[in-house]
Amino acid sequence: MAGSAHFAVGDESYNVITGNAVIKSAAKPVRDFICSEDFRCEALLISWRFLKANLPESDYNIVGTMAMLQNPVLPMHQTDMERCHKNFEDIRCRLEQPYHTFHAQVLRRAVETMIFDFYDIHARQTEQKIEGVSQPTRILQRFVGLLEEGLYKRERSVDYYASRLCITPKYLSECCIMVSGHTASHWIERYTTEEIVCQLQDRRKSFIDIAYDLNFSSPSYLSRYVSRTLGCSPSEYRRKLK
């Protein structure tokens, strides 16, 4: 709404100014947050369960999710910002009307309207074409849903997710590439790496604790994984944080 701010998510840093929206998963904590004295914002937290149950029927639901994962900052023009502010006001109004006979339904519609407006802003900026929901898109959406549930903390095999989705590993990766441009392994590794980065930043956690939390067979296996994905060992990464 006003001012500017800087923050990091995982290994990436971002700057926001007046007129920017930030859309990100609550599972990926923000760190190193610094803001100007005149910084002012509005925030809305939506549970993944509620969001998944109320996503509009469009290919753009997964396009939006992929965009959010790769860059959570969405620039907006003044008219877009005003529309976003109105959506927030509508949702706030509906939240304060539990006596409404159709409270749950009108609240869902208000949230769905906000989501469609964000899709519209992103679509106009990237000139994406919005189409009906394709089978590959549905599969990728369900796959990302499993990752958002945190299953990557114990399961990092493409075979596992393909089995959960009742398809072959090859077809799962083909769907991921078709819709997002990346393989299924890429998305599993991205979620895992971001979680490792988050845990490495907590110096109270030992490498043994992290290996246990993320179902690595040993700290040495964790170290090899971190070296491959981050380009340095867990110890080196922590030294860089000083």
N, C-alpha and C positions, 0 to 999 in steps of 0.2 A: 504493500500500500504506500510505503514511503521509505526513503533511505536506501541503504545497501548492506550486503552481508557477504561473508565468505564462509564456506564449510567444506568438509571432506566426507566422502563416503567410500569406505574401503581404501584403495590406493589412489583414488581420483579426487581432485579438488575442483570446486565450482564457485563462481561469483554470481550473485544475483543483485539486480537493481530494481527500482520501482517499475512495476508493470510485468515482472516475471512471475510465473507460477512454478512451484516445485512439486512434482508428483513422484513419490517414491514409496517403496515398500517399507513398512515399519520394521521388517526383519533385518534391514540394513541400517544400523544406527548411524546418526550424524555425529561427527567429531570435529574438534578444532573450530567451533562456531564463533565467529567474530562479527559484530554488527556495528553500524554507525549509531550515533546517539539519537538520531531521528528515525531509526528503524521502526517500522510498524507493519504488522502482517495479520492476516486471518488464517486460521488453520482448521482443518477438518480431518478427523481420524475415522476411517471406515474399516471395519474388520474385513479380513480376506473372505470370510464365510459370507458376509452380507454382500460384498462386492461381486463375488462369484455367482451368487444367486440372482443378482439383478443386473448383470451385464446385458447391454442391448444386443439383439440378434444381428450382428454385423461382423464381417471380417476384421473391422477396425478394432474390435476389442483386443485381439492378439497383437495387432500392429501397435496399438497404444502401449500394451504391456512391454513389448520388445523395446520401444522407444524409451520408455521409462527406465528400463534396466540399463540402457546404454548411455542415456543422458537425462537426468531428472528435471533439468531446467527448461521451461517452455516460455519463450518471450511472447508478449502479448501487446497488441495495439491498444489505444485508449478505449475504443469501443468494445474490444474483447474483455478488457479489464473490468469495464462497467457491467458487462453481461455476467462475468464471473462473480462479481460482488453481489449482483442481484440473485444469482443462484444460491450463494451462501445465505443471503437473507431469507430466501424461500425455504431452504432446509431448516434454518434456525426457527422460523415461524412454525413449520410443521412439527418440529420436535417439541414445541411448547403447546401443542394442541392434542394431548393424549386422549381428551374427551371426544375427539372427532370419531364418528361411527366407523369410518374407514381410515383410521390413523395410519396403520401399517402400509396400506395401499398408496395413499397420497404421499407418504414419506418416500416410498420406493420410487414413485414417479418423479419426485423432485430431485432425487439423487441421479436417476437415469437421465434426466434433462441435463444436469451438470456434466455427466460423463459424455453425452452426445455433443455438448458445446465444446468440451476440451478436444474431442475427436475432430470436430469441425475446424478448430483453430490449428491443430497439428496438420490436418489434411491440407488446408489452404497453404500452410507454410512449406510443406514438402511435396505438394501436388500429387498426393496419393489418390488412387482411385478406390472408392468404397464399393464393394460388391456384396452379394449374398454370402452366407457362411459356407465355405467349402469344406470338404472332408479333411484335407490336410490341416486347415485352420482349426477345426474342432479338435483334432488330435493334438496339435501343438498347444492349444489352450488347456486341454486336460493334463498334458505333460507338465506344463508350467505350474498348473495347480498342484500337482504332486510335489514339485520342487518347493513351492511356496509353503507347503505344509511342513517342510523341514526334513523330508525323507532323505535328502542328499547327505545329511549328517551321518547316516548309517548305510546308505545304498548309493554306490556310484557306478553301477554297471548299467549300460544301455539295455542289456538283456532283461534286467529287473523291471525297468519302466515299461519296456515293450510288453512284457508278460502281464503287468498290471493293466495295460491298455488293450490287451488281447490282440496284438499285432506283432509282426516280426521286427527285430532290431533294425534291419535294413530299411523297412518301410517307415519306421519312426524317424530315422535320420533323414530319409528322403523328404518327409513332410516338413521336418525342421528346416532343411536347406531351402525347400520350395517357398516357405512362408517368411523365414527370418534371415536366410542367407548363411546360417551356421548349422553345424551338425548337433545332434543330441548330446554328444560328448562335450562339445563346447559349452552348452548351457549347464550341464552338471558340474563341469570344472569351474565355471564362472561363479556359481552359487557357493561351491565348496571353498574356492579361493577367497571370496569376500568374507566368508565366515571365519576362515583361518586368520585373515588380516585383522578382523575384529577381535578375535581371541588373543592374538599376539600383542595387541595394544593394551591388554589387561595384564600388567606385569605380575599380578598376584597368581596368575595361572602358569604352572610349570608346563614344559613340553610334554611331560607324561600325561598331565591333565587334559591338554588339548588333544593329544593322540587318542585318549580314552573317549572324550566327548564326541569326537568325529569318527570313531570306529576304525582308526588306523591300527594295524597289528602291532606296531612298535613306534617309539619316538624316532628311530632311524628311518622308518618308512615315511613318517611325516616329514622328516628333514629332506628326503629325496623328492617328495612331492612338492614341497615349498620351493626347493632349489630349481625345479623344472618350471613351475608356474610363476614364481616371483623373481627368479634369477639370482637368488641369494639364499643362504641358510636361515632358519628361524633366528639363530643368535645374531647373525649379521643384520637381519631386518630390525630386530629390537635395538641394536646399537645405532641404527640410522634414525631411530625415533628420538634419541637423546638430544 
